Amino acid sequence: MTLTNILKRGFLPAAAALTIVSCSNDNLSDPAIYDGNVTFSATLADAPATRAFGDGQSAVNLMCAVYDQNGKLVTTKEAIFNNLKANVTLQLLDAETYDIVFFAYRDNGVYAFDTATGKVTIDYSKMNQGSADGARIDDDCFYVISEDYVAGSSAAESVTLTRPVAQINFGSDDLESEAAGRDFPDGINAAMTMTAYPVLNVLTGEAEGEPTEVKLPLMEYDEALAAEAFPVAAEGKTYKYVAMGYALVPAEGYVADLGLEVFNGAAATTPKVALSVPTAPMKRNYRTNIYGSLLTSTSDWNIIIDENWEGEWNIGDYAGDAALAQGGEVRVNTPVDAITVPAELDKPLTLDINATVGTINIGETSQPVTINVAKDVEYPAIAFERGSNIKGLTVTGDPTSDKSLGSFNFNKNGNLVRPAVLEDLTLEGVTFVNEGFTPQYAVTTKNTVLRNCRFTEMTSPAVAVQHHGNGAMTAENMTIEGCTIEMADDAASNANALYLLDIEGDVIVKDNIIKNAAYHGMFLSTNTAGLVFDATVTGNTITGAAQDGVKIENCLGGITVDDNTIDCKVNGIRIKNSITTADVSVQGNSIDMKNAIAWDGDSEPSAILLVNSAENAGAKVVVKGNTALNSNGHNFTVKNVVYADGSDVATPFN
């Protein structure tokens, strides 16, 4: 194809047109070696044949760019989509390997494809401009790369293009209300702000450049916009588009703040409504729908993700339990006696609890569920379907809240809200008072994470996990990180702050603060023969423990106890019957024994105590860089420990 023909068709933006002069098909000069001819049939993915935002109908221009294995542009070809399909025939050198890029878009200056560099630059200031036949035209785009295509391997190929962008939609149910007519006599005009990437590298698929805040042009609520069907419908309410746009985001997804300003007329400079949606999720080929009564209640909005797309995030207000089945993010802004989470969820569900909810009932669900409780809002009681297998539950709160969660003590007689299994459970920023997280003897746990939680006035362990003892329940993998635990003055004398018994896999206890443990600061142990766990205890601060700061017993896996600060009355770190064949590290700890009690035996108290009941087979042991204060010579006690090659205990203390 000659440059003259390209310019006559007016297809390419200027930046791309210049690259074709030296890279067109004419440069493959010998037709006799065009044995690698192939016709590609391109289809836009999941795009319905309708005139609506996101239907794919606006992306009529197709650019095909062929690159060699060094990323150098070989040739380009363009086509026009008809009913979402287009064909491109390429003349390629037989047996040569190419990367072939297909990019579909509307040629109005929003997307500039520089084929020489393989970069598409997005000008957000030109988005959503223009209409045809009284209907809005959006700026959808689609993309795919066929990597390592060997010319001559086939005569025909099919490719399906998907969106490298997320669609962001704001919808409101009050655009034609009496209030809107009164407050916006010159017309409703809205501008969306968002943080998005400026460049798509079509050769790598990566979003490039620094994500920056962009403001899209005003969209007027006119007849064309009113005729568009908003992706979300709720019983008794009809939502209409206020604003819409596309954002280039990384392949793995993206979370950023979104904003909406609504003006009275296009000439207004001060918005009558300004809405901020923090940390909204965005993902390629997904729609993020924010909807509610946006003109009359800036707190009345929701986020969801569409059957013709890969998915949607919907952000909206609670409208009854049945509506929860679609998943997405649901805000509870008014008091509710009880919410029951449906078993079948189309997508992951997030409940933002901004008002009192008496009880949340939950059983086995097809998608993960997240419950976010706002600061100083009462935590709902979480009633589990008895005997259910709960997977993927997350409860988050604000650790500075004056409210607490009290429904995770399962070790109670007659507990009727006790599930059988809690798998992939995360509790983050949650406050517990008096009773903590206690599935002990009651519930199987797998992959539990407690992060940045606060436990106050504990009369029993903040965390108690003990399952294998009765053979009925099990525990696998536990992480306790960044938590603060304060034991009550009247706590039971045998109450460890953390009591972790018979947990398989990884036990990670890091960066926690433990105060005034009535017994041990933490006790990690195994009573079940053959059960193995790896213990990692790092960065913790333990003060006022009545017995040992860190006690590890009968552990057959690796042990790391590093960089802890400990003040206790007996042993700072006691590792008993655990030094067998796995590596042991005790490094960088600071242990103050100013409150140590007198002891009749010959080994305790001690800042660091390593003791086996009988000699082990030999483990690599490294004990160095520790600090002992006020130890009166009781720094390091070792019994029946055989060191393997690579051990270093020559200078255990600084």
MOLINUR-V476880 format. One record per residue. N is the residue number from 1. RES is the residue in one small letter. OMEGA is omega as a letter, one per 30 degrees, with the letter a starting at -180 (999 if undefined). D_CENTER is the distance of its C-alpha to the mean C-alpha in Angstrom with 2 decimals. Layout:
BEGIN
N_RES_OMEGA_D_CENTER + N_RES_OMEGA_D_CENTER
END
This chain:
BEGIN
1_m_a_47.32 + 2_t_l_49.04 + 3_l_l_47.62 + 4_t_l_50.07 + 5_n_l_48.66 + 6_i_a_45.09 + 7_l_l_46.09 + 8_k_a_48.12 + 9_r_l_45.16 + 10_g_a_43.23 + 11_f_a_39.98 + 12_l_l_38.32 + 13_p_a_37.23 + 14_a_a_39.52 + 15_a_a_37.17 + 16_a_a_36.82 + 17_a_a_40.46 + 18_l_a_41.80 + 19_t_a_40.03 + 20_i_a_41.79 + 21_v_a_45.27 + 22_s_a_45.16 + 23_c_a_42.65 + 24_s_l_43.92 + 25_n_a_45.15 + 26_d_a_48.62 + 27_n_l_47.68 + 28_l_a_47.66 + 29_s_a_51.43 + 30_d_a_52.83 + 31_p_a_52.41 + 32_a_a_53.90 + 33_i_l_50.75 + 34_y_a_48.40 + 35_d_a_48.06 + 36_g_a_44.30 + 37_n_a_44.34 + 38_v_l_41.42 + 39_t_l_40.38 + 40_f_l_36.71 + 41_s_a_35.89 + 42_a_l_32.79 + 43_t_l_31.01 + 44_l_a_28.26 + 45_a_l_25.59 + 46_d_a_25.47 + 47_a_a_27.36 + 48_p_a_29.86 + 49_a_l_33.32 + 50_t_l_33.23 + 51_r_a_33.70 + 52_a_l_30.44 + 53_f_l_27.53 + 54_g_l_25.40 + 55_d_l_28.18 + 56_g_a_28.59 + 57_q_a_32.23 + 58_s_a_32.04 + 59_a_a_30.87 + 60_v_a_34.43 + 61_n_l_34.82 + 62_l_l_33.87 + 63_m_l_34.07 + 64_c_l_34.30 + 65_a_a_34.39 + 66_v_a_35.49 + 67_y_l_34.85 + 68_d_a_36.48 + 69_q_l_34.79 + 70_n_a_35.13 + 71_g_a_33.15 + 72_k_l_36.43 + 73_l_l_36.97 + 74_v_a_39.67 + 75_t_l_40.06 + 76_t_l_38.58 + 77_k_l_39.23 + 78_e_a_38.41 + 79_a_l_38.75 + 80_i_l_38.42 + 81_f_l_36.35 + 82_n_a_38.41 + 83_n_l_36.67 + 84_l_l_33.37 + 85_k_l_35.07 + 86_a_l_36.76 + 87_n_l_38.66 + 88_v_l_39.05 + 89_t_a_41.75 + 90_l_l_41.45 + 91_q_a_44.30 + 92_l_l_42.94 + 93_l_a_44.72 + 94_d_l_45.15 + 95_a_l_43.10 + 96_e_a_41.14 + 97_t_a_37.35 + 98_y_l_35.32 + 99_d_a_31.87 + 100_i_a_32.20 + 101_v_l_29.91 + 102_f_l_30.05 + 103_f_a_28.88 + 104_a_a_29.77 + 105_y_l_30.00 + 106_r_a_32.44 + 107_d_l_34.85 + 108_n_l_35.01 + 109_g_l_33.75 + 110_v_a_30.05 + 111_y_l_29.25 + 112_a_a_31.50 + 113_f_l_31.33 + 114_d_a_33.14 + 115_t_a_33.91 + 116_a_a_35.46 + 117_t_a_32.30 + 118_g_a_29.88 + 119_k_l_28.02 + 120_v_l_27.32 + 121_t_a_27.38 + 122_i_l_26.29 + 123_d_a_28.49 + 124_y_a_26.59 + 125_s_a_29.84 + 126_k_a_31.48 + 127_m_l_28.94 + 128_n_l_30.17 + 129_q_l_33.80 + 130_g_l_36.58 + 131_s_l_37.39 + 132_a_l_39.66 + 133_d_l_41.95 + 134_g_a_40.69 + 135_a_l_37.09 + 136_r_l_34.11 + 137_i_a_32.89 + 138_d_a_29.27 + 139_d_l_27.89 + 140_d_l_25.86 + 141_c_a_25.62 + 142_f_a_25.04 + 143_y_l_24.88 + 144_v_l_25.30 + 145_i_l_26.78 + 146_s_a_29.15 + 147_e_l_29.13 + 148_d_l_32.15 + 149_y_l_34.38 + 150_v_a_37.88 + 151_a_a_40.59 + 152_g_a_43.12 + 153_s_l_40.85 + 154_s_l_40.84 + 155_a_a_42.61 + 156_a_l_39.88 + 157_e_l_36.11 + 158_s_l_33.50 + 159_v_l_30.19 + 160_t_a_27.56 + 161_l_l_25.81 + 162_t_a_22.39 + 163_r_l_20.89 + 164_p_a_19.21 + 165_v_l_18.47 + 166_a_l_16.60 + 167_q_a_19.05 + 168_i_a_18.79 + 169_n_l_21.23 + 170_f_l_22.75 + 171_g_a_25.12 + 172_s_a_27.57 + 173_d_a_30.20 + 174_d_a_32.72 + 175_l_a_33.66 + 176_e_a_37.08 + 177_s_l_37.69 + 178_e_a_40.66 + 179_a_l_38.56 + 180_a_l_37.20 + 181_g_l_40.81 + 182_r_a_41.97 + 183_d_a_39.26 + 184_f_a_38.90 + 185_p_a_42.51 + 186_d_l_42.04 + 187_g_l_39.08 + 188_i_l_35.34 + 189_n_a_33.68 + 190_a_l_29.99 + 191_a_l_28.04 + 192_m_l_24.30 + 193_t_l_22.56 + 194_m_l_19.24 + 195_t_a_17.80 + 196_a_l_17.98 + 197_y_a_19.12 + 198_p_a_22.87 + 199_v_l_23.50 + 200_l_l_22.60 + 201_n_a_24.06 + 202_v_l_25.26 + 203_l_l_26.31 + 204_t_a_22.97 + 205_g_a_20.68 + 206_e_l_18.94 + 207_a_a_18.48 + 208_e_a_20.79 + 209_g_l_22.15 + 210_e_l_20.70 + 211_p_a_18.55 + 212_t_l_21.01 + 213_e_l_21.57 + 214_v_l_23.76 + 215_k_a_25.87 + 216_l_l_26.90 + 217_p_l_30.52 + 218_l_l_31.75 + 219_m_l_31.67 + 220_e_l_34.64 + 221_y_a_34.52 + 222_d_a_37.46 + 223_e_a_38.75 + 224_a_a_36.69 + 225_l_l_33.42 + 226_a_a_34.54 + 227_a_l_35.24 + 228_e_l_31.67 + 229_a_l_29.89 + 230_f_a_26.61 + 231_p_a_23.93 + 232_v_l_23.58 + 233_a_l_26.60 + 234_a_a_27.14 + 235_e_l_30.28 + 236_g_a_32.91 + 237_k_l_30.98 + 238_t_a_30.94 + 239_y_l_28.47 + 240_k_l_29.61 + 241_y_l_27.94 + 242_v_l_28.11 + 243_a_l_26.26 + 244_m_l_24.33 + 245_g_a_23.13 + 246_y_a_21.18 + 247_a_l_18.70 + 248_l_a_18.24 + 249_v_l_14.68 + 250_p_a_13.55 + 251_a_a_13.48 + 252_e_a_9.87 + 253_g_a_8.98 + 254_y_l_9.05 + 255_v_a_8.81 + 256_a_l_12.39 + 257_d_l_15.25 + 258_l_l_17.62 + 259_g_l_21.23 + 260_l_l_24.28 + 261_e_a_27.90 + 262_v_a_30.66 + 263_f_l_34.23 + 264_n_a_37.66 + 265_g_a_38.99 + 266_a_a_38.12 + 267_a_a_40.29 + 268_a_l_38.68 + 269_t_l_37.03 + 270_t_a_35.59 + 271_p_l_32.96 + 272_k_l_33.92 + 273_v_l_30.31 + 274_a_a_27.31 + 275_l_l_23.87 + 276_s_l_20.64 + 277_v_a_17.18 + 278_p_l_14.77 + 279_t_l_11.13 + 280_a_l_11.48 + 281_p_l_9.13 + 282_m_a_11.21 + 283_k_l_11.58 + 284_r_l_14.85 + 285_n_l_17.25 + 286_y_l_15.39 + 287_r_l_16.91 + 288_t_a_15.45 + 289_n_l_18.27 + 290_i_a_19.12 + 291_y_a_22.26 + 292_g_l_24.69 + 293_s_a_27.98 + 294_l_a_26.95 + 295_l_a_30.51 + 296_t_l_31.70 + 297_s_a_28.74 + 298_t_l_26.04 + 299_s_a_24.11 + 300_d_l_24.48 + 301_w_a_21.54 + 302_n_l_18.78 + 303_i_l_15.59 + 304_i_l_15.52 + 305_i_999_14.70 + 306_d_a_20.18 + 307_e_l_22.13 + 308_n_l_23.49 + 309_w_l_20.17 + 310_e_l_17.42 + 311_g_a_15.78 + 312_e_l_15.31 + 313_w_l_13.36 + 314_n_l_16.11 + 315_i_a_16.32 + 316_g_a_19.56 + 317_d_l_21.74 + 318_y_a_22.46 + 319_a_l_25.34 + 320_g_a_26.10 + 321_d_a_24.59 + 322_a_a_25.43 + 323_a_a_23.28 + 324_l_a_20.15 + 325_a_a_20.55 + 326_q_l_19.04 + 327_g_a_15.61 + 328_g_a_13.50 + 329_e_a_13.54 + 330_v_a_16.93 + 331_r_l_18.63 + 332_v_a_21.45 + 333_n_l_23.86 + 334_t_a_27.07 + 335_p_l_28.14 + 336_v_l_27.77 + 337_d_a_29.64 + 338_a_l_27.32 + 339_i_l_24.35 + 340_t_a_24.15 + 341_v_l_20.97 + 342_p_l_22.19 + 343_a_a_21.97 + 344_e_l_21.23 + 345_l_l_18.15 + 346_d_a_17.79 + 347_k_l_14.03 + 348_p_a_11.41 + 349_l_l_12.94 + 350_t_l_12.09 + 351_l_l_15.33 + 352_d_a_15.93 + 353_i_l_19.11 + 354_n_l_21.35 + 355_a_a_24.62 + 356_t_l_26.21 + 357_v_a_25.27 + 358_g_a_27.71 + 359_t_l_25.94 + 360_i_l_22.87 + 361_n_a_24.04 + 362_i_l_21.68 + 363_g_l_22.57 + 364_e_a_21.17 + 365_t_a_18.73 + 366_s_l_17.88 + 367_q_l_14.19 + 368_p_a_11.76 + 369_v_l_12.64 + 370_t_l_11.27 + 371_i_l_14.19 + 372_n_a_14.06 + 373_v_a_17.60 + 374_a_a_18.97 + 375_k_l_21.24 + 376_d_l_24.68 + 377_v_l_24.01 + 378_e_l_25.31 + 379_y_l_22.88 + 380_p_l_23.60 + 381_a_l_25.13 + 382_i_a_22.87 + 383_a_a_25.33 + 384_f_l_24.33 + 385_e_a_26.43 + 386_r_l_28.77 + 387_g_a_28.41 + 388_s_l_25.15 + 389_n_a_22.40 + 390_i_a_19.17 + 391_k_l_16.01 + 392_g_l_12.36 + 393_l_l_13.32 + 394_t_l_11.55 + 395_v_l_13.96 + 396_t_l_13.45 + 397_g_l_16.43 + 398_d_a_18.22 + 399_p_l_20.21 + 400_t_a_23.02 + 401_s_l_23.49 + 402_d_l_26.94 + 403_k_a_25.70 + 404_s_l_24.72 + 405_l_a_23.28 + 406_g_a_26.07 + 407_s_a_25.21 + 408_f_l_23.96 + 409_n_a_27.42 + 410_f_a_28.28 + 411_n_l_31.33 + 412_k_l_33.67 + 413_n_l_36.63 + 414_g_l_36.29 + 415_n_a_32.55 + 416_l_l_32.14 + 417_v_a_28.38 + 418_r_l_27.60 + 419_p_l_25.36 + 420_a_a_26.27 + 421_v_l_22.91 + 422_l_a_19.65 + 423_e_a_17.18 + 424_d_l_13.60 + 425_l_l_14.29 + 426_t_l_12.49 + 427_l_a_14.62 + 428_e_l_13.60 + 429_g_a_16.17 + 430_v_l_18.49 + 431_t_l_22.26 + 432_f_l_24.74 + 433_v_l_28.49 + 434_n_l_31.13 + 435_e_a_29.14 + 436_g_a_25.90 + 437_f_a_23.74 + 438_t_l_26.52 + 439_p_a_26.04 + 440_q_l_29.10 + 441_y_a_31.48 + 442_a_a_29.75 + 443_v_l_26.34 + 444_t_l_24.86 + 445_t_l_21.54 + 446_k_l_19.17 + 447_n_a_16.24 + 448_t_l_16.37 + 449_v_l_14.55 + 450_l_a_16.32 + 451_r_l_15.06 + 452_n_l_17.01 + 453_c_a_19.04 + 454_r_l_22.69 + 455_f_a_25.53 + 456_t_l_28.90 + 457_e_a_32.41 + 458_m_l_31.55 + 459_t_l_34.71 + 460_s_a_33.09 + 461_p_l_30.28 + 462_a_l_26.96 + 463_v_l_25.39 + 464_a_l_27.74 + 465_v_a_26.89 + 466_q_a_30.00 + 467_h_a_30.05 + 468_h_a_32.20 + 469_g_l_35.18 + 470_n_l_36.14 + 471_g_a_34.84 + 472_a_a_33.11 + 473_m_l_29.50 + 474_t_l_27.34 + 475_a_l_24.48 + 476_e_l_22.17 + 477_n_a_19.89 + 478_m_l_19.33 + 479_t_l_17.60 + 480_i_a_18.99 + 481_e_l_17.89 + 482_g_a_19.02 + 483_c_l_20.82 + 484_t_a_24.27 + 485_i_l_26.88 + 486_e_a_30.32 + 487_m_a_32.94 + 488_a_l_35.64 + 489_d_a_39.26 + 490_d_l_40.30 + 491_a_l_37.69 + 492_a_a_39.22 + 493_s_l_40.87 + 494_n_a_38.96 + 495_a_l_35.50 + 496_n_l_33.15 + 497_a_l_30.24 + 498_l_a_28.02 + 499_y_a_29.60 + 500_l_a_27.75 + 501_l_l_30.11 + 502_d_l_29.88 + 503_i_l_26.23 + 504_e_l_25.80 + 505_g_a_23.54 + 506_d_l_21.86 + 507_v_a_22.53 + 508_i_l_20.86 + 509_v_a_22.19 + 510_k_l_21.46 + 511_d_l_22.02 + 512_n_l_23.29 + 513_i_a_26.39 + 514_i_a_28.86 + 515_k_l_32.07 + 516_n_l_35.33 + 517_a_a_34.51 + 518_a_l_37.52 + 519_y_l_37.50 + 520_h_l_35.17 + 521_g_l_32.19 + 522_m_a_30.31 + 523_f_l_31.80 + 524_l_a_30.18 + 525_s_l_32.46 + 526_t_l_33.25 + 527_n_a_36.17 + 528_t_a_35.66 + 529_a_l_37.51 + 530_g_a_35.55 + 531_l_a_32.11 + 532_v_l_30.22 + 533_f_l_27.34 + 534_d_a_26.32 + 535_a_l_26.31 + 536_t_a_24.57 + 537_v_a_25.75 + 538_t_l_25.13 + 539_g_a_25.30 + 540_n_l_26.33 + 541_t_a_29.08 + 542_i_a_31.43 + 543_t_l_34.45 + 544_g_l_37.31 + 545_a_a_36.68 + 546_a_l_39.90 + 547_q_a_39.74 + 548_d_l_37.57 + 549_g_l_34.58 + 550_v_l_32.80 + 551_k_l_34.41 + 552_i_a_33.37 + 553_e_l_35.67 + 554_n_l_36.15 + 555_c_a_33.06 + 556_l_a_33.69 + 557_g_l_30.61 + 558_g_a_29.80 + 559_i_l_29.92 + 560_t_l_28.59 + 561_v_a_29.69 + 562_d_l_29.32 + 563_d_l_29.35 + 564_n_l_29.83 + 565_t_a_32.19 + 566_i_l_34.36 + 567_d_a_37.28 + 568_c_a_38.76 + 569_k_l_42.16 + 570_v_a_42.40 + 571_n_l_40.44 + 572_g_l_37.67 + 573_i_l_36.13 + 574_r_l_37.72 + 575_i_a_36.80 + 576_k_l_39.15 + 577_n_a_39.95 + 578_s_a_36.77 + 579_i_a_38.09 + 580_t_a_39.01 + 581_t_a_37.72 + 582_a_a_34.10 + 583_d_l_33.40 + 584_v_l_33.56 + 585_s_l_32.57 + 586_v_a_33.72 + 587_q_l_33.42 + 588_g_l_33.17 + 589_n_l_33.61 + 590_s_a_35.74 + 591_i_l_37.79 + 592_d_a_40.23 + 593_m_a_42.86 + 594_k_a_44.87 + 595_n_a_44.54 + 596_a_l_45.28 + 597_i_l_47.72 + 598_a_a_50.86 + 599_w_a_50.61 + 600_d_a_53.47 + 601_g_a_52.03 + 602_d_a_52.10 + 603_s_a_48.39 + 604_e_f_46.67 + 605_p_l_45.50 + 606_s_l_43.95 + 607_a_l_41.21 + 608_i_a_39.94 + 609_l_l_41.30 + 610_l_a_40.91 + 611_v_l_42.99 + 612_n_l_43.52 + 613_s_l_46.09 + 614_a_a_47.44 + 615_e_a_47.03 + 616_n_a_43.97 + 617_a_l_43.95 + 618_g_l_42.57 + 619_a_l_39.07 + 620_k_a_37.87 + 621_v_l_37.75 + 622_v_l_36.90 + 623_v_a_37.83 + 624_k_l_38.25 + 625_g_l_37.47 + 626_n_l_37.50 + 627_t_l_39.38 + 628_a_l_41.61 + 629_l_l_43.21 + 630_n_a_46.18 + 631_s_l_46.28 + 632_n_l_50.06 + 633_g_a_49.84 + 634_h_a_47.54 + 635_n_a_44.82 + 636_f_a_44.20 + 637_t_a_45.52 + 638_v_l_45.29 + 639_k_l_46.87 + 640_n_l_47.10 + 641_v_l_44.42 + 642_v_a_45.10 + 643_y_l_43.29 + 644_a_l_42.28 + 645_d_a_42.55 + 646_g_l_40.19 + 647_s_l_40.34 + 648_d_l_40.87 + 649_v_a_42.24 + 650_a_l_45.13 + 651_t_a_43.97 + 652_p_a_41.39 + 653_f_l_41.69 + 654_n_999_41.94
END
